Every structure is written in C-alpha cells, then in structure tokens.
C-alpha cells in the first residue's frame, strides 16, 4: 500500500520567482508599463482611418510600422496580464491576489480596446492592395502569416462599435472562469476527516490500495455533488455568451470559431473524432476489459480506471529523480532541446510544489516573446507527474523556440500547440519502458495505454459532450441532471461496458477547458495522433528528423499545420494519416494483451 501523499513530502519541488516580470503587486513598474502601453496605443491610433488612402510602398511602410506598434503594446500588456494570472493561479484563496488580477485585467482592456480598429481597417483593405504593399516594401512581408490568419476572420467581423463592446465586456466575462477556479480551489473532499484538495484527491486515484482509491473516489463524488449547481450555472452562461457572439459573427456551429483560429476545417476535426469513436471498442473497451480481469473484477469502478498494476505502475519519484529522467529524454532528441529544457530547472521558472489555494492542473504560460515561459504543475511524485513535467516542458521548449518569431508570429494554432508537449511525453515514456525489467513492462505499458486513452479517447468524449451541451444550450438552460446525463452517455460510449460510472455523473464539474477555452479539448487528441505520425517518422531516421522537427517548432504560427508537416513527408489531409495514431495505440493494447496471456 502507498501511504497517502501529502504536499509537505515534496518540499523539494520548486516554486517559481516572478520577479523577472515584476517584484510584487506593488511594483512601480506596473504603472510605468501601463503608461508605456498607452503611449504606444496613442502612436498606433495616429494611423486610424488613414490606411485605405495609401498604396504600394507607402501602405507597406504604414502596415509595417502600425503592426510593430500593435505587437509591442501587446507584449507589454501580455506581460502584465501574465504576472497577474501566474500569481493568482498559485493563490486562488487569496482575495487580494484575485482582485489584483481582475483589476489589472480591466486596466489592460481599457488600454487595448481602442486598438479594435486595427484588424477591422486592415481587413477592410482590398486583397490586391495588401499584396502589392507587401511586394513593394520588403520588411512588411514578415507579417504575411499574421495577415493570413487575420484576414480569415474577415467574414465574421462585426462593426467597430460591436467589436469594441465585446472587448470591453471581456473582463466581466472572465469572472465566470474566475468563479470556476475559486470554487474548485476552495473545494475539499472529506476522507475520514482529512480534507483533500482537488489535486490530492485526484492523486489518490492512482494509489495501489483499492480502499484508498475507493474512499478518495467517493469523497470526490460527494464534493463535486456539492458544487454542481454553481458549475452548471457557469457552463450554461459561458455557452450562452458564446452562442450569442457566434450568432452575431455568423458561425454555424459552436466549434467553428475555434476551427477558424486553428486554421483547420471542421470536417477534418469531425473525421478525426469519428475515427477515434470507431476505434473505441478496439482500444478502450478491450483494454478496460483486460484490466478488469487482471484486477479480478467483472467491471472496474471509476476509481479503479487508473489503478497501477504492480510496483512499476506505483513507483514514486522525488523531484530530482523526475528531473533527471525528463532531462535524459530531452537529450535523446538531440540538438539544443536538453539545453532549453535545462533553463527551466536552472532558473526559477517552474512552480511544482502542491499547496493549499493552488489551482489544480498544469500548464506552460508563454508570457511574451521577449521574456520567457513559466511552467505550472502539482508534483505528487507519481509516474504521471513525471510525464506531466515532460509534457509542460515540451510546451516550454516549443515556446522558447517560437519566441524568436516575435509576439504576433510566435502564437501557434492548437493544431500544432500540443505537438511538442505530447512528443516530449512520448520520449519520456519510451525511456521508462527501455529501462524497465520484464516484470515491470506490463505495468508501464498499462500506464502508457491509459495516458493514450486519456489523451485521445477521453478528450474526444469530452469534445462530443461539449458539442452536445452547446447545441442543446441554444434551446434553453440545461439542468444539472441533463448535463450529467450527456456526460455519462459520452463517457460510457468511450470507456465501454467494463467501467462502472456510478458516482461519476458530476465529474464534468472539474474540467477547466470547458470554461476557460471552449472546444480546446480536441487539440489533445489531434496532437496525440499527429505525434504518433511524427514518432513513426523519427524511428526511420532519428538524426535527419531532429532539425526538421526543431524547425517545425521554431516556425511558431508562421505556417499552417499542413505546411508545417510537409517537410517531414506527412499529409494530414489524407484520412489515413489519423489512423496511424489509433493503430499505434491499438498495437500497444495488443502488446499488453500478449503480456497478460504470457503471464
């Protein structure tokens, strides 16, 4: 039996230092930078109403200078916003930190809103005029990828008055994610009188002792049941606000605005989701049936879904051990990947220590192109935490490479945003598996399959749940019971008959992406399946792969995902491309089944 993990056991896990941004919430530079941004916006606004009267080289010069001012102001405001968010995310129970974030967001919005005209006026220019201007003034050509993405939004833009209203409303709309985060941060699951945070409760679901898992699972269910009215109100409001804006912008389906931002056709995402759903029985259903049999059960309780199999699956790591393992994995890739990953450990850019008030989950925040990313996670020493560390460092390394493009061009669509993270996670698992004894391989293989199921199958189930929720919200508010019914139907379809989801009906209440980034979740499946193809490519020529892969990441958002994959000989427009990933995962289940039979 694993002893219950307490945050104090990982006191060696690092805390970040945000002083590279600002010394404190009282730092005088905050006010100075707000003033700098206002000045840049004032310079930018001198171009308002004048672009349409310019042609050729003069328009090229004006576009170049205006976009540079727009980018510079955005970088300053981005650093301010990041500082407030990073501080608040580690201290969700601190009213001062939450108020500071909300107040600063309002000040940032007040400065940025007068620039709404920029994208509207640029999109009002004739295509031929823009093309001629970029040809006439060479320095302006660097903005071509940004202009491509900007002009794709042209059919869905509103009047300047409405765009301004939407921008001004932003800080108020952001209060719904804030309510969601603060509610989860304050939630406690009661296990025999011990009050567990969300991160601690989720961590116990990976314990080797079934009784520990059962108590944690049931306590988490009870805790979620206590907040579902609030969380249902948040989901309903977020969906209703989105539907209202989508209607004004002329988007036919709730996910279409996300698809447009990702430069991917909705039909392609639907095809990917359908391919995964068709593979549910061959992958998830079959795996969970095997796992139930190994655990001596007819069906797995929901708290047994991620139960470790044997000592390898339950192995814990101290921070230094996790660091060494992840760094070795980045070194396997070659190039400067390990050096860049090392920056995060050598400098205080990681906050990994779990503590009360810190929100759950993990992320890598890019901050701005002119600073550096910060990595956030809750380190509990599990194998999954090692893979989460690799995942977020993959994001971080990607962000440092793309930063060379500058703020506007570094931003990567979600179609590629999860590539480096999932790739790094895969490399780390491969290292774990290569170092395992025959006795440990089954448990490790089970863990890898479960990670794949959580990234691909589970996220597509989430995507389908989210799609149905938004579709139904168009006809009126959904009750807690209806939200839970949709959730349960999609989870049952994906996980199969060997998983008992009784008590899991309200666990939708902790999935932050539904509130923070509607229709983000399919990016995880998209990224995992894309990475499977990249892994296959790397296996054929590891040395030749590395420079091409590095360039893909360094290009940031300058290329579409189709263009980015072309040098690697991959075509994501081919439906067969997506089956590479599902077949790879199915192959792991085959290996697992063979090990079960042989043992």
DODREN-81257 format. One record per residue: x negated, y, z of N, C-alpha, C in turn. Coordinates in steps of 0.1 Angstrom, whole numbers, plus 2048, in hexadecimal, padded with zeros to 3 digits. Atoms other than C-alpha are relative to their C-alpha. Layout:
<nodes>
XYZXYZXYZ/...
</nodes>
This chain:
<nodes>
7F87F48008008008007F780C800/8077F38007F48237F880680880B/7FA7F77F67F783B81580580C7F9/7FB7F480680D85980D7F680B7FF/80A7F68027F88747FE80480D805/7FD7F37FB7F789580F7F680A7F9/8087F78077EA8B57FE7F2803807/80D7FE7F97CF8B98197F57F67FC/80980A8047BF89980C7F88057F4/8067FC80C7B58AC7ED7FB80F802/8057F37FD7A68CB7FD7F48047F7/80C7FD8097888C87E58058047F2/7FB7FB80D79F8CF7C780080F800/8037F28007988F27BC80C809800/7F77F58017AB9127BF7FA80A7F5/8057F680A7A892C7A37FE80D806/8037F27FC79B94F7A78058097F4/7FA7F880A7B09687937F980E7FF/8077F38007979857997FA8037F2/8057FC80D78B98277580B8097F9/7F57F88057AD99276E80180D808/7FE7F57F77B49A878C7FC7FB80E/8048047F37A79A87B080C7FC809/7F48027F77CA9A87C080C8077FA/7F47F98057ED9B47BB7FF80F802/8027F27FE7E19D57C87F58067F8/80C7FB8087C49D97AF80480C7F8/7FD7F48077C49FC7A17FF7FE7F1/80180280E7BA9EE77F80D7FC7FA/7F38048067DE9E177B80780C7FA/7FA7F48047EBA047797F88067F4/8087FB80B7CEA0F7638027F87F3/7FE80880C7D49F274A80E8037FB/7F37FD8057F99FA74980080E7F8/8027F38077EFA1E73F7F97FE7F3/80780280D7D7A117258097FA7F6/7F68068097F29FC71680A80A7FA/7F67F680480AA197157F98097F5/8077F78097EFA2E7037FF7F97F2/80180780C7EAA136E980D7FF7F9/7F380080680FA106E380380D7FA/7FE7F3806810A356DE7F98027F3/80880080C7F5A336C48077F87F5/7FA80980A807A166B380D8077FB/7F37FB804828A286B37FF80C7F6/8027F680A819A4469E8027FB7F2/7FE80680D81DA2C68180F7FE7FD/7F2803801842A286878078087F4/7F97F980B857A306687F78047F4/8097FC80A838A356527FB7F57F7/80680B80882EA136458067FF7F2/7F980380D848A1162A7FD80B7F5/8047F680983BA3161A7F27FE7FB/80E803804818A226167FF7F57F6/80280B80A80AA0C5FA7F17FD7FF/80D8048037EB9F95F17F680180C/80B8007F57CBA0060580580880C/7FB7F87F57DDA1B61A8097F7809/7F78097F87F7A016257F87F6807/80980A7FA7DC9E862B7F980580C/8077FA7F47C99FF64280980380B/7F67FE7F57E8A096558057F3806/7FC80D7FA7F39E56597F57FB80A/80C8057F87D09DB6667FF80880D/8017F87F37CE9F867F80C7FE809/7F48027F87F29F468B8007F2807/80080D7FA7EF9CF6907F57FE80B/80A8017F57CE9D36A380480780D/7FB7F97F47DE9EC6BA80A7F7807/7F68097FA7FB9D46BF7FA7F5807/80780B7F97E49B86C77F980480D/8077FB7F47CF9CC6DF80980380C/7F67FE7F67ED9D86F28067F3806/7FB80D7FC7FA9B56F37F77F8809/80B8067F87D99A870180080680F/8007FA7F37DA9C171E80D7FC808/7F38047F97FF9BA7268007F1803/80080E7FD7F99957237F87FC80C/8088037F47DD99573D80780480C/7F97FB7F47F39A975580B7F5803/7F680A7FE8109907507FB7F3805/80680D7FC7F99727537FC80180F/8047FF7F27EB97F77480C7FF80A/7F48007F780E9847838057F1800/7FA80D80081A9627777F77F5807/80980A7F97FB94E78280180180F/7FF7FE7F27FD95D7A480D7FB806/7F38047FB8229577A88027F17FF/7FE80E80182093379C7FA7F780B/8068077F580A9297B980680480D/7FB7FA7F481F93C7D280F8037FF/7F27FE8038449377C980980480C/7F87FD7F485093B7ED7FC80E806/8057F37FB83E95D7F180880B7F8/7F77F68078589797EA7F880B7FA/8087F580683D9937E47FA7FC7F3/80680480D82C97E7C980B7FF7F5/7F680180A84D9787B880580D7FC/7FB7F380385899C7BA7F68077F7/80B7FA8088369A77AC8017FC7F2/7FF80580E83A99078E80C8067F9/7F47FB80685E99C7887FE80F7FC/8017F28028559C178C7F68037F5/80A7FE80A8369BF7768057FC7F2/7F980480D84A9AD75B80880B7FB/7F77F58058629CA75A7F780B7FB/8097F58048459E37577FA7FC7F2/80580580D8369CE73B80A8027F5/7F57FF80A8579CC72980380F7FC/7FD7F280285C9F272C7F58067F6/80B7FB80883A9F871B8017F97F2/80080780D83E9DD70080C8027F7/7F47FF8088629E36F67FF80B7F5/8007F680B85BA036E27F87FB7F3/80780580C8469ED6CA8087F77F8/7F78088088649DA6BE8008037F2/8007FC80D8639EE69F7F67FA7F7/80B8058088429DF6948037F47F7/7FD80C80884E9BD68980B8037F7/7F57FD80986E9CB67B7FC8087F4/8047F880B85D9E56667F77F87F6/8098088098429CD6598097F67F8/7F780A80785E9B46508098087F6/7F87F880A8709D163E7F88037F3/8087FD80B8539D46268027F57F5/7FF80A80B8559C36047F57F7800/80A80A8008429A36007F48047F7/80A7FC80982F9B05E27F780B805/8087F57FB8259CF5F47F77FC80B/8098057F58179BC6127F57F87F9/80B8088078049A45FA7F680A7FA/8097F68067F59C25E77F880780A/8087F87F67EB9D46077F57F7806/80A8097FB7D99B56147F57FE7F6/80A80180A7C79B15F37F780C7FF/8087F38027BD9D65F27F780380C/8097FC7F47AF9D86167FD7F3807/80580D7FC79B9B961E8027FD80F/7FF8037F179A9BD64580E7FC804/7F28037FC7C09BB6468047F17FD/7FC80D8057C09986368007F680C/8018097F47B798865880E7FE806/7F38017F97DB98F66380A7F87F8/7F78078087EA97A6478087F5807/7F880A7F97F395C65D80A80580A/7F77FA7F780397267780C8067F8/7F67FA80881698465C8097F57FA/7F880B80582196364D80B7FB80A/7F78057F683095866E80A80B804/7F77F57FD83F97A67480B8017F6/7F67FE80A85097C65380A7F47FE/7F780B80085F95A65780C803809/7F67FC7F787496A67280A80B7FA/7F97F580788198565A80F7FE7FF/7F18028018A397565380880080D/7F98017F38AA9736787FE80C809/8027F47F88A199668380C808801/7F57F77FE8BA9AE6917FC80E7FE/8037F28018BD9D36917F680480B/8097FB7F68A39E76A580780280D/7F97FE7F48BD9F06BE8037F3808/7FE80D7F98C69CB6C57F37FA804/80D8067FD8A29C06C47FA80780D/8047F97F489A9DB6DE8087FB80C/7F88047F58B79D06F47FC7F2804/80580D7FC8AB9AC6F37F3800807/80D7FF7F98889B66FC80280680E/7FD7FA7F38959CC7198077F6809/7F98097F88AB9B07257F77F4805/80980B7FD88D9987277FD7FE80F/8038027F288399E74B80C7FB808/7F48057F98A79987568037F17FD/7FE80E8048AA9787427F57F7807/80B8077FA88996D7528037FC80F/7FD8037F289A96C7748067F2801/7FA80E8008AB94B76B7F47F6802/80C8087FD8899397687FA80280E/8067FD7F387E94A7878097F980B/7F78077F789D93D79A7FD7F1800/80380F80289691A78C7F37FD808/80D8037F987191B79880180280F/7FF7FE7F28799297BA8087F6807/7F880A7FA8949107C07F97F3801/80880C7FF87D8F37B87F580180A/80B7FF7F78619017CC8057FF80F/7FB8017F28779047EB8067F3803/7F980D7FE8878E27E67F77F6808/80780A7F987C8C77FE8087F2800/7FA80E8008828A17FD7FD7FA80E/8028057F28878928207FE7F1800/80480E7FF8758718247FD7FD80F/8028037F28798658487FB80C808/8047F37F98768898557F58087FA/80B7F980785989283E8068077F4/7FA7F780B8628AF8277F68007F4/80980180B8528A880580380B7F6/7FE7F880B84D8C27EA8037F87F3/7FD80880D8578B97C67F47F97FC/80C8078058338B17BD7FD7F4809/80280B7F782F89B7DC80A7F57FE/7F680A80284F8897D67FE7F87F3/80380780D8478827B17F47F7801/80C8087FF8258767BB8027F2806/7FE80D7F983385B7D28077F67F7/7F980980984684C7B57F57F77F9/80B80880582483E7AA7F97F880B/8078077F581C82E7CB8027F17FE/7FF80F8028158087CC80A7FA809/7F68057F782E8037E880E8037FC/7F37FD8058517FF7DC80980780A/7F87F97F686080B7FC7FD80F800/8047F280184C82B7FA8078077F4/7F97FB80C8598307D680F801802/7F27FF7FE87C8287E080580B808/7FD7F57F787D8407FD7FE80E7F9/8027F380786E85C7E780A8027F5/7F67FE80B8858557CA80E804805/7F37FD7FA8A48557E080080E806/8007F37FA8998747F280080B7F6/8007F680B8928867D280E8017F9/7F27FF8058B487D7C5809808809/7F87F87F78C488B7E47FC80F7FF/8057F28018AF8AB7E18058067F3/7FB7FB80D8B98AF7BC80F802801/7F27FF7FF8DD8A97C480480D808/7FD7F47F88DB8C77DC7FE80D7F8/8027F38088D08E07C18068007F2/7FB80280E8E38D47A280A80C7FC/7F67F58048FE8F07A47F880C7FC/8097F58048E290A7A37FA7FE7F3/80780480C8CF8F87888097FF7F4/7F680180B8EE8F277380480E7FB/7FD7F28048F69177747F48067F8/80C7FB8078D291F7698007FB7F2/80080680D8D490774C80B8057F7/7F57FA8088F69137417FE80E7FC/8027F28038EC9377427F58017F6/80B80080A8CB93172F8057FC7F3/7FA80480C8DE91E71580980A7F9/7F77F68058F99387127F980C7FA/8087F48048E095570F7FA7FC7F2/80780480C8CD9416F480A8007F5/7F680280A8ED9396E180580E7FB/7FC7F38048F795E6E17F68067F7/80A7FA8088D69696D37FF7F97F3/80080880C8D594C6BA80B8047F6/7F57FC8088F79566AD7FD80D7F9/8037F38058EC97A6A87F57FF7F5/80C8028098CC96E6968037F77F4/7FC80880B8DE9566807FA7F2800/80580E7FF8CF93568C80B7F6801/7F58098018E59186848017F680C/80180A7F68D990069F7F780680C/8087FB7F58CB9066C27F17FF800/80E8028018A98F96BA7F98077F5/8057FA80C8A590C69A7F680B802/80A7F57FD89392A6A97F37FB804/80D8077FC8799136B97FA7FA7F4/80680680C8749016987FA80B7F7/8057F580886F9226867F3805806/80C7FC7FA85592D69F7F57F67FF/80A80B80284490B69B7FC7FE7F2/80380280F84490E6758037F27FC/7FC80E8038558EC67380F8007FC/7F28028048758E26628087F880A/7F88087F68918D66798027F27FB/7FE80D8058968B96627F47F7803/80C8077FD8728AE6698007FB80F/7FE8047F18788AF68F80A7F6802/7F580A7FF89889C68B7FB7F37FB/80580C8058868826767F67F980B/8098057F686B87F6918087FA80C/7F88057F588587C6AD8087F37FC/7F980C8048998626997F67F47FF/80A80B80187984E6937FD7FA80E/8038057F287284D6B980C7F9805/7F48067FB8968456C18027F27FA/80080D8068958286A97F67F6806/80A8097FA87681B6BA8037FE80F/7FD8027F288681D6DD8007F1804/7FF80E7FC88E7F76DE7F37F97FF/80D80780386C7EC6D07F580580A/80A7FB7F78598026E980580180E/7FB7FE7F286B80E7088087F5806/7F880B7FA8857F470C7F87F3802/80880C7FF86D7D87067F680180C/80A7FF7F68527E671D80780080E/7FB8007F28697ED73B8067F2803/7FB80D7FE8787CA7377F47F7805/80C8077FC8547BC73A7FC80480E/8057FB7F384C7D275880A7FB80B/7F78057F686C7C876A7FD7F1803/80380E7FE8637A37657F37FF809/80C8017F88407A977380280480E/7FD7FC7F384E7BA79180B7F7807/7F780A7FA86679D79780E805801/7F37F97FF8857B278F8087FD7F3/7F880080C8A27AF77780080D7F9/8017F28058A27D57737F7808809/8087F77F988B7F077E80980B806/7FA7F47FB89880A7967F980C7FA/8077F580789182D7897F3804807/80C7FC7F98778327A47F47F67FE/80B80A8048648137977FB8027F2/8037FF80E86181F7747F18037FE/80E7FD80283E82D7797F77F980B/8078077F58348147957F37FA7FA/80C80680580F80A7918007F1801/80180F8008077E67887F27FC804/80D8047FC7EA7DA79D7F780B805/8087F67FA7CD7EC7AD7FB80B7F6/8057F68097C17FD78D80A80B7FD/7F67F68027E280E78880280980C/7FE7F87F47E281A7AC7F3807804/80D7FA7FC7BD8267AD80280F801/8007F17FE7B98497BA7F18057FE/80D7F980379D8627B27FF80C808/8027F37FA78E87E7C57FD80A7F5/8017F680A78A89F7B37F37FE7F8/80D8018087658997AA8007F47F7/7FF80C80876D87679D8088037F3/7F77FC80B7898847877F88097F7/8087F68087728A077B7F67F87F7/80B8078077568887718067F77F4/7FA80880A76E87175E8058087F4/7FA7F780A77F88D74B7F48067F8/80C7FA80775D89E7427FA7F67F7/80680A80974F87D7358097FE7F4/7F780280B76E87A71F7FE80B7F6/8027F580976989C7107F27FF7F9/80D80280574489470B8017F57F4/7FF80B80B74F8756F68048077F3/7FC7FA80C75E88D6DD7F58077F9/80C7F980673D89F6D780380E7FE/7FF7F28027388C26CB7FF80880D/8017F87F373C8DD6E680D7FE809/7F48027F975C8CE6F47FD7FE80F/8048027F274B8C37157FC80D806/8057F37FB73A8E571980C809803/7F57F77FD75B8F77168097FB80B/7F98067F476D8DF72E7F980380D/8077FE7F47518E474680180E806/7FD7F27FC75890A74780A80080B/7F57FF7F777890375A7FC7FA80E/8048067F37678EE7757F5809806/80B7F87FB74890577880480D805/7FB7F37FC75D92477C80E7FE806/7F38027F977D92979180C8027F7/7F57FE80A79592477480B7F5802/7F780B7FD7A890678380680180E/7F98017F37C290579E8077F2801/7FC80E8007C78E07A68057FC80E/7FD8057F27CD8DF7CC80F802803/7F17FF7FD7F28D77D580280780E/7FC7F97F48028EC7F080E805800/7F27FB7FF8238F97FD80180D7F8/7FD7F48088329137E67FB8007F2/80680180D81E9097C880B7F87F7/7F78068088359007AB7FB7F37FB/80580D8058348DD79D7FB8017F1/80480080E8268D377B7F28037FE/80E7FD8048078DC7688018087F3/8007F880C7FE8F574D7F18057FE/80C7F88027E090773D80580D7FA/7FC7F38057E792C7397F58077F8/80B7FA8087D493C71C7FC80E804/8027F27FC7D695F72C7FF8097F4/8017F880D7C897370F7F37FB7F9/80C8058087AE96D6F47F3806805/80C7F97FB7979867057FC7FC80E/8048047F27969757277FD7F17FF/80180F80179994F72D80C7FA806/7F58077FA7B39357367FF7FC80E/8008067F37BD9297588087F3800/7F980D8007C790575F8077FE80E/7F88027F47E28FC7798057F2800/7FA80E7FD7EB8D97878007FE80F/7FF8057F27F38C77A77F97F3801/80980B8007D78AF7AD8037F780C/7FD80A7F57E28907C17F77F47FF/80980B8017C68797B68047F47F9/7FB80C8087DB8617A17F98007F3/80580180D7D085478080780A7F7/7F97F68097EB8697707FB80E802/8067F27FE7DB8887807F38027F9/80D8008087BA87F76F8048037F2/7FC7FE80E7CD87E74E80680E7FE/7FA7F38017E089E7567F580A800/80B7F78017BF8AF75D7FA8017F2/80580180E7B28A373B8098087F7/7F67F98087D28AF72B7FF80F800/8007F17FE7D18D27397F28067FC/80D7FC8057AB8D57328008007F1/7FF80080F7B38CB70E80680D7FB/7FA7F38037CA8E970D7F680B802/8097F57FD7B08FF71D7F48017F6/80B80080A7948F57058058057F3/7F97FB80C7AC8FA6E880180F800/7FE7F17FF7B491D6F57F38087FF/80C7F98017909266F87FB8017F2/80480180E78991B6D580880A7F7/7F77F78087A792D6C67FF80E803/8017F27FC7A094D6DA7F78087F6/8087F98097869556C08088077F5/7F87FB80B7A295D6A880780E805/7F97F47FB7AF97A6BF80E7FC804/7F48037F97CF97D6D280C7FC7F7/7F58038087E897C6B57FE7F37F8/80280C8097D89616A07FC7F3808/80380C7F77CE94A6BE80C7F8803/7F38077FC7F29426C68037F57F7/7FE80D8087F891E6BA80E7FC801/7F380680081A9116B08017F3808/7FF80D7F78278F46C67FD7F47F8/80380B8098228DD6A87F17FC802/80E8037FD7FD8DF6B17FC80380E/8047FC7F37FD8EC6D47FD7F580A/80280B7F77FE8CA6E47F57F67FB/8098098077E48BB6CD7F37FD809/80D8027F87C48C16E28037FA80D/7FD8057F27D58B97038027F1800/7FD80F8017E38976F87F37F97FC/80D8078057C288F6E67F77FE80B/8098017F57AE8967058057F680A/7FA80A7F77C688171A7FD7F27FA/80280D8067C28647017F17FC801/80E8037FE79C8667027FD7FC80E/8038037F279C8657288067F2803/7FB80D7FE7B38477287F77F57F9/80980A80779C83570E7F47FD809/80C8027F877F83B7268047F780C/7FC8087F479382D7448017F17FB/7FE80E80579C80E72F7F37F97FD/80D8068047798097227F87FB80D/8088037F476B8087468087F6809/7F78097F77877F17547FB7F27FF/80280F8007827CD75D80C7FA7FA/7F58078067987B374D80C800809/7F58007F67AC7B276D80880D800/7FA7F37FF7B37D776C8078047F3/7FC7FB80D7BB7DA74780F8007FF/7F18008017E07D074A80680C807/7FA7F47F97E77EB7647FD80D7F9/8047F48087D48057508088017F3/7F880080D7E67FB73080E804803/7F27FC7FC8077FE74280180F803/8007F17FD7FE82174E7FF8087F3/8017F980C7F482B72B80D7FF7F8/7F380280781581D71C80A80A807/7F67F77F98298307377FD80E7FD/8037F280481685072F8068037F2/7FB7FE80E81F84B70A80F800800/7F28007FF84384371380580E806/7FC7F47FA8458627297FE80C7F6/8037F580983687870D8087FF7F4/7F980180D84886A6EF80F7FD803/7F38057FE8678566F9808809809/7F97F87F787186A71780280E7FB/7FE7F280586B88C70780A8017F5/7F680080A8808836E980E7FE806/7F48017F989B87870180480E806/7FE7F37FB89789A71280580A7F5/7FC7F880B89A8AB6F080E7FE7FC/7F28038048BA8996E880A80480A/7F87FB7F58C88A170A80280F7FE/8007F18018BF8C67058098047F4/7F87FD80C8CE8C66E280F7FF803/7F28027FD8EF8B86EE80580A80A/7FC7F67F68F08CF70C80380E7F9/7FE7F38078EC8EE6F680C8007F7/7F480280A9058E16DC80D801808/7F47FF7F891F8DC6F780280D807/7FE7F37F99188FC70980780B7F7/7FA7F780992490E6EA80F800802/7F28017FE9479036F380480380F/7FD7FC7F294590D7187F67FA80A/80A8047F69329087388027F1803/80180E7FC9278E47418007FE80F/8018037F292E8D67637F47F8803/80B8087FC9138C57778027F27FC/7FD80E8049258A47707FE7FE7F2/80280280E9248A974B7F28017FC/80E7FF8039008B474A7F97F2804/80680C7FB8F789575F8047F47F7/7FB80A80990C87F7477F87FF7F4/8087FF80D8FA88B7287F17FB803/80E8047FC8D888773A7FF7F1801/80080F7FE8E08637458027F87F3/7FE80780D8EC8597237F48007F8/80D8008088CC8647127F57F8806/80A8087F98B685572C8027F17FF/7FD80E8018C883472B7FC7FB7F2/80380480E8C58337057F17FF7FE/80E8008038A083A7067F87F6809/8078097F78958257248047F27FF/7FB80E8028AB80771E8077FA80C/7F88067F68BF7EF7327F97FB80C/8088057F58A27E47487FD80A80B/8027F67F68A280575B80D805806/7F37FD7F98BD80C7757FE80F804/8017F27FE8C383277580A80580B/7F77FB7F68DC8337927F880980A/8077F77F78D28517A77F780A7F8/8097F78088BF86178A80880A7F8/7F77F88088DD87477D7FD80F800/8027F27FF8D28967897F18047FF/80F7FD8018AC8947827FD80A7F5/8037F580A8B08AC7657FD80D806/8017F37F98AF8C777F7F2804802/80E7FC7FE8898C77817F88027F3/8077FF80D8808C875C7FF80F7FC/8017F18018738EC7598018057F1/7FF7FB80E8708ED73380E8037FB/7F37FD8058958ED72F80480E803/7FD7F27FC89690F7407F580A7FB/80B7F780487491E7387FE8017F1/80380180E87091371480A7F77F9/7F68098078909057047FA7FA7F3/80480880C8888EA6EA7F18007FE/80F8028008638E96F37FD7F1800/80480E7FD8648C46FD7FD7F77F5/80480980B8638B56DB7F28017FC/80F7FE8048408C46D77F77F5806/80880B7FA8338A96EF8007F47F7/7FF80C80984088D6D97F98037F3/8067FC80C8358A06BA7F17FF801/80F8007FD8128A46C97FB7F2802/80580E7FD80F8806D57FF7F87F3/80080780C8198726B37F58057F6/80A7FA80880288A6A17F27FC805/80D8057FB7E58816B87FD7F27FD/80280F8047EA85C6B17FA8007F3/80680080D7E386468D7F1805800/80E7FA7FF7C48796977F77F5806/80880B7FA7B885C6AD7FC7F57F6/80380A80A7BA8446907F68067F6/80A7F98097A785D67A7F2800807/80D8007F878C8616957F97F3800/80680D7FF78783C6987F97FC7F4/80780380C77D83A6747F28077FE/80C7F98027628546767FF80B80B/8017F77F475C8636997F880D7FE/8097F580273F87A68F80680A7F6/7FB7F780A75088867080D806805/7F37FB7FB77188D6837FE80C809/8027F67F57638A469F80080E7FA/8007F280575B8C368A80D8047F9/7F37FD80677C8C167780A80280A/7F77FE7F578F8BD6977FE80D807/8037F37F977D8DA6A780580C7F8/7FC7F58097858F0689810801801/7F18007FF7AA8E668C80480880C/7FD7F97F37AA8F36B07FC80E7FF/8057F28007969126A98088087F7/7F87F88097AD91C68D80C806807/7F57FB7F97C89236A780D8007F8/7F37FF8087E892F6967FE8057F2/8027FA80D7D89396768057F67F4/7FC80A80A7E491966480D7F9805/7F48087FC8059066637FA7F2804/80580D7FC8028E36727FD7F77F3/80380780C8048D564E7F28037FB/80D7FC8057E68EA6437F57FC809/80A8037F77D38E36637FC7F17FF/80380E8017D58BD65E7FB7FB7F3/80480480E7CD8BD6397F17FC800/80F8048017A68BD63E7FE7F2806/80180D7FA7AB89D6538077F57F8/7F980A8097BE88C63780D7FB805/7F38047FA7DF88B64A80B8097FA/7F47FA80680189463C80C7FE809/7F48027F781C89A65780D8017F9/7F380080883689F63B8047F27FC/7FD80E80383487A6348067F980C/7F98077F484D86764A7F87F5806/80880B7FA83484B64E7F680580A/80A7FA7F681D8636618057FE80E/7FB8017F283486267F8017F2805/80080E7FB83583C6807F37FB805/80D8047FB81083B68780080080F/8007FF7F28168476AA8097F6807/7F78097FA8348316B17FA7F27FF/80780E8028218126A37F57FF80A/80B8017F680381B6B98057FD80E/7FA8027F381981C6D88057F2800/7FB80E80182A7FC6CD7F57F6801/80B8097FF8087EC6C97FB7FF80E/8048007F27FF7F56ED80A7F6808/7F78097F981F7E36F87FD7F27FC/80480E8058157C56E37F47FB809/80C8037F87F37C56F58047FC80F/7FC8027F28047C87178087F3801/7F980C80081C7AC70F7F77F37FF/80A80B8027FF7957047F97FE80D/8078017F37ED79D7258097F980B/7F68067F680D7947398017F17FE/7FE80E8038107737277F37F8804/80C8077FD7EB76A72B7FD7FF80F/8018007F27ED77275080B7F8807/
</nodes>
